[in-house]
Amino acid sequence: MSLPPCFANASHEDVARAVPLIAVDAASLSKYLGKHSERVRRWVEAAGFKAEANATLLIPGEDGAPQAALVGVADVRDPFALSAGPFGLPPGIYALGKPGVANEGLRIELADAILGWGLGAYRFERYRKATRAPARLVLEDARTQTSEAFAILKATTLVRDLVNTPTEDMGPAELEAVALRLAKAYDGEVVTVLGDELLRENFPVIHAVGRASHRAPRLVKLHWGDPTHPHIVVAGKGVCFDTGGLNLKTGDGMRLMKKDMGGAAHALGLAQLVMATKLPIRLTVLIPAVENSVAGNAFRPGDVLVSRAGISVEVDNTDAEGRLVLCDALAYAAEMKPALVIDFATLTGAARVALGPELPALFCNDEALASDVLAAAARVRDPLWRMPLWKPYTSYLKSNVADTANSGSSRMAGAITAALYLQRFVPDALPWAHLDTYAWNDRDRPGHPVGGEALGLRAVYELLKARVGR
């Protein structure tokens, strides 16, 4: 596995010229200064460095060359503890635990160093190159000892890249191409149901949502793994752009809708991670990939669509399209009788109002599964917050002409009613988790630049690891 450009090979030359990187909090900074000269103490004091989280400081030696680099850390268990380093420090090569140099700071786990440094160095450069190169971190034997950490980093950057890419270059066909590329790399198989084939193969709701676009709707199915292993199905909402349909969004509401395929990006990122680490599962990924466009043949408010499951759905609002494409995918997933179904979706603004942009909403129909997901999220510091599948709110989805509506006139409990709609297409006995994720950073933070983001990816991967073992 080749190293990302923000890392340096642990060659003798790189190690020799690397600047020691020292992670410190207030207590360890005091100890560090107590071991060094008055010159160093005065330099740190003059710079106002107090080891706050994400603060960085380069310390010059007697000859003016860098003697050490300090990075402030609030919590050594935070996987993003070192994420300020790549751009907070000048370009150059740095090393944690440099041979021959006493480790004077806090101990950062190698896997956390890889993730934090790698994501701190991330910039989306498809259309514009970064103004400077990130600082590089030397990793002794990291390629052989921590391949999982690099796999997690690579999967996270895949999610970010897919979400950041505008729809002109990331439509339904391009999402399919990503699945094909992954299948080729990891010996999987992709089967696609395209355009009017969706009607013949009984995916009528996916077809209805996507038929108004000049880019044909499709269901992309990625299969991988040993048939004797536990079968897991992961579905991802692949609405490559959402105008709102005939219930047209405002300009502000439409501005970021290139990210409405964020659920599909998460599903593909998880697939890459599972396949790269060879988890002992049989994986099926389902991506209903569409554009929700406006044209003469667009589906309309008031239309009744009969889904794959035979449940009739009155379209109350064409802008509630994500749950529509997912209902056919979830019904298909249930037919496979897997051990577990998980879906990712940028589904509701209501979830963002309730929990903000950085905390995905988790809905589960199984108490043991919910407990396991939350425990996994806590272990890897990839937070989720469980919300209830509160049955009485099903009344908000009542239709006078169909089995259910896709949304209702009330703005109450929008994230919950969307999850309740999806739950109707999953048998009660089938463990199911639904992640309503934002897939986006609204603000710049070290390791989290504005743009596409993987939220819940590491938590679900940790869940699968814990459930199936090695």
N, C-alpha and C positions, 0 to 999 in steps of 0.2 A: 504493500500500500504506500503510495507516494504521500509525502507530507504536504499539508497546505502551506502556502507561502509565508504564513505568519509563524512558522516553526522552522527550526534549524536542525540539521542532522548533528548527532552527537559525535562529530569527528574531532580528532585531536586539535585541529586548527580552530574550529568553532568554539570548543570548550575553552581553549587557551585565551581567546580574545573576548569571551563573553563577560559582561558586567554582572556581578552577583546581584540577584534580585531578592530582596528581603521584605517579606510580608510582616507588617507590624500593626498592633493596636496600641493604645496609649500606654499600657503597662509594659509591653515588650519594647516599645520605643524608648522608654526611660532606661531599661536595662541595656539596650543597644548603645545609647549615648554615654552611659556610665563606663563602657568599655573602650570608648574612643577619645580622641584628643579634644582639647578645647576648641580647636579650629572647626572640627566637625560639629560640635555642639552649637557653636555660634552660627554656623551655616544653616543648620536646621532651624534654629530659633529665628534667624533673620528672614528665612523663607516663610515663616508662619506655619510650618508643617506640624500638625498635631495628631497625625495618624487617623484622621477621619476617613470613613469608608470612601474608597475611590480616589483619594488624594495620592498624588505621586510626586516624587522628588529625586532628582539626580544629585549625587554627592561627588564633587570633584576631589581627586587626589592631589598630592603635593605638586605633581607635574601638570595639573590642569585636566588630565584625562579622567574619565569617570571612574570613581573608586567603588561605588555601589549605587543601587537604585532602590528606593523605598516605595512601597505601596501600602496605603492604609487599608485595613481590613476590619470590618465590624464583626464578622462571624466566619471562622475558618471552615465551617460546614456549608457555607453558601457556595453553590457551584459557580456563581458569577463573581466571586471574591476578587479575582485578578482581571476582570474584564476591562478595567480602566487602563491597564498597562499598555496595550498595543498602540493606542493613540495618545495616551497621557504622557508617555515617555518618548524621547527622541528616537528616530530610526537607529537601529543597531541590534546587537545580539545580547540577550540576557539569559541568565541561568539560575534556576532554583537549586540549591544544594550543590554549588559548584565544587568539584573535587579540590581538596587542599584549602578550602575556605570554610571556616566554622559556620554552622547554620545558626545565625544569631536571631532569627525571627520566628514567626509562627510556622507550623508545619501545614502545608496545603497538600491534600491528596492529589496524586498525579492525574487521576481521572477528572477531578474538579479543575485542575490547572489547564488541562487540555480543553475542556468545554468553555470555561470562563475566558481564557485567552483567545481561543478560536472564535467565539461569538463576539468578543470585544473587537476583534479585527474585521468582522464581517462588514462589507459594504456591497451594495447592489451596483455592479459596474457594467451591466449589459449595454447601457446607452451613454454612460459618462464615466470616465476613469476617475479614480480617487486622486485627490490632490497630493497625497503623499503615501508612501508605503508604511505599513504597520511595523512596529518593533517586532523582532523575532525572538522566540523563546526556544532555548535548547532543551531537548527532551531525551535524556539518556535511555536508550533501548525502548522508547515509547511505542514504536511500531509493532513490536512483537509482544510486549507485556500488556498493552492497554488497547488492543484493537477495538474493543467494544466502545471505548470512549471516543475514538475517531469515528466509529460508525454512528454514534449518537450525534456528534458534531455534523457529520455529512448529511444525515437525515434532516436535522434542524435547518441547515442551510438550504437544502432542497425545498422544504416547505416555504421558507422565506423567498427564495428565488421565484417559485411558481406564483406565489401571491403577488409579488412585486411586478411581475411581467404584465403589461397591459393586454387587454383582450385581443387586440389586433394580432398579437403574437402568442396568445394563450387562449384559443378557443377550444371547442369540443375536440377537434381533430388533434390539436397540440397536446391536450390532456391524454388522449389516447396514445399519442406518440411517446409520452413519458412512460406510460404503462408498458408499452412494447419494448422500450429501451431497458426497463428494469427486468422484464421477463427474459430478455436476451442475455443480460448480464448475470442473472442468477438462476437460469434454467427453469423459468416459469412458462406459463402459457397465457395468451390473451385471446379472448373471444369477444367480438363486438357485434352488437345488434344495432343496425344503422338505419336511420330514416324510417321509411314506411315498414321496414322489417319489424319495428317495434309494435306495430299493430298486429302483424301476423303472429308474432311471438308473445302477444298478450302483455304488452307494457303500454297500455293506452294513455295513462296519465303523463308519463315521461314524454310521449309523442305530442300530446296536446300542448304542454308547456313550451316545447321547443320548436313547434312546427312553423312559427311565423318568422324564424330567422332563415337567412340564406345559407347558414351553416347547419347542416343536418344534425338533429338531436341523435343521441346514441346512448346505449348502456354498455360500458366497458367492464369486462369481467376478467380479472387477473387471478390465475390459479397457481399455487406453488405448494410444494411440500409432500411429505410421505402420507399416502392415504390412510396408513394405520395410526397416525398421530391425531390428537384432538383437533376437531375442525372448528375454526374460528372464522366468522364472517365480519368484515369491516366495510361499512358503507360510508361514502363521503359525498356530500352535496356538491355537485359540479356545475353550478349555475355560473357560467363564465362571464356573463354580464347580465345585470338585472335592471332593466328600464322601469320595472314595475308593471310592464304590460299595459293594457288599456287603463288600468288604475295607475297612471303614469306618475313616477316619482318627480319631486322637484329637482332642480339642478343641484342643490346642495346634497339632496338625498341620493342622487345618482353618481356623485363625483368619485366615490371610492368603490363603486360596484364591480370593478375589476377583481376585487377580493372576495366576491360572493362564491367563488369556487374554493375558498379556504378549507372547507371540509374535505373536498377531494384532495387538496394538497396534503392535508394531514394524513389521510388514508394512504396516499402514495408514499409519503415519508415514512409512515409506520411500516408499510410493506418492505421498503428498502432496508429498514433497520432490522426487521425480523429475518429477512433473507440473508443479509450480510452477516448476522450473528448466528445464523443457522438454528434458530429456536425450533424445538421439536413440536411444531404444530403444522397442521394442514390449513393453509391460509387461502381464503377467497376474498378478494377486494371488489366491490361493486361501485362503479362511478357512473351515476346518471348525469351525463354531460350535455348541457343545453345552453342556449341563450334565450332569455325571456325578452322577446322583442315585440315591436308594434308593427302590424301589417294587416291586410284585409282578412287573412285567415287566422289571426290571433284568437286564442280562446277568450271568452267574455265573462264578465260578472253575470251570474245567473245561469250559466251553463251547468249541466250536470254531467259529470264524468264518472264512468263505471270503472273502477280500479281493477288491477290484477286480482285482488282478493275478492272481487265481486261486490265490494262495498261501494255504494253510489255516493258521490261527493258533489254537493252544490258549491260552485265557485262563488264565494261571497266577495273575494278580493283577489285579483290576479297578481297582486304583489305579495301574496302569501304562497309563492310558488315553490319554495324550497321543500316544504313539507309535502307538496304534491309529488315532486319527482322522487322524494325519498319513500313515499308510501308504497309505490310499486317495487322499489328496490328491497324494502324491508319484507314485503310479502314474499318476494322471490327468495330472500335469505331464509325465511322461516320454512319454506318448502324443502330446503336442504337438510333440515333437522340438525343444525350444528350444536356444539356445546355452548356457544356464546355468540351473541351479536353485539357489535359496537358500531355506533354511527357518530361521525363528526359533521357539524353543520354550522355555518354562520347563519343561524336561523332567525333570531329575533332581536330587534332593538330593545325589547322589553327586558331581556337578560342583561343588556348593558346598563340600562337604567337601574336595575336592581343591584347589580354586582360590579359595575364599572368595566373598563376595557381589559383589565389584567387578570380577571378571575372568571374562568369559564363556569357555566352552570352545568351541574351533573344531575341527570335524572336516571333512576334505576327502578326496575320492577322487581328486584330481588335484593333482599336485605344483606345477604352474605356477600353478594357482588358489590353492593354499594360500600360496605365496610372495607372490602379488599381494595377497591379503587381508591378510596380516600387514604387508606394506609399507604398504598404505593405512592400516591401523590405527595404525602408528607415525607416519605423516605428520600425522594429525589428532589424535593423542593420545587415541585411543579404544581402549584396549588389549584384545587378545584373546590367548589362549594355545592353541596347537595341541596337540591330544591325538590319540593314534593310533587308527586303525581296525585293532586287533590281531586278525587273523583267528582265531587259536587260541581266543579267548574266545567265539567263536560257539557253542562246545560248551555254554556256560552256558544257551543258549536252546533246548536240545534238547527235543523233545517225543516221547513214545512213540505219539501218535495223530495228530499233524498235522505239517505241514512245518516249523513252528517254534512256539515258545512266545513270548508277549510279554514274559516275564521268567522268572527262574529262582530256585531256592532259595538260591543263593549270593549273598551281599552283596558279593562281590568285583567290582571294575571296573564299577560300575553305570552310570556315564556312557558308558563304552565299549560295553557290551553294548546299551544303548539306541540308540546311534548305529549299531552293527552291524545291529540289527534294521531301522532305517530304510534303511540302505544296500541291503538286500536288495530294496527296491522301486525302486531307481534303477539303470538300466543302467550298466555299467562305463564305457562310452564317453561318458556324459553328465556333464560337469563339475558337481559338486554340493558345496555347502558347507552345513554344519549348525551353527547357533549355539545352544548350550545356555546360555541367559542367565537371570539371576535376576530382572531387570526391577524391582528394588526396592533402596532404600537402607535399611539397618538402622540407620544412625547419621547424625546431623546433621553436615554439613560445609558450608562456604560453597559455594553453587551446587548442592549435593546435599542437599536436605532429606529427612528420613525420609519414605518413600513411594515411589510409582512412579518408575521411572527408565528412560531409554533407554540401553542398554548394547550397543554394536555397531552402532547405527544409523548414526552418522557414518562408521564404518569401511567399511560396506558401500556407502554412497553414494559415498564416495571411490573405492572399487573400481570401481563402475559408471562413474564419470567417467573414470577412467584407462583402462578397457577400451574405451569407445565414443567418448571424446573429445567435442568440441563439434560 
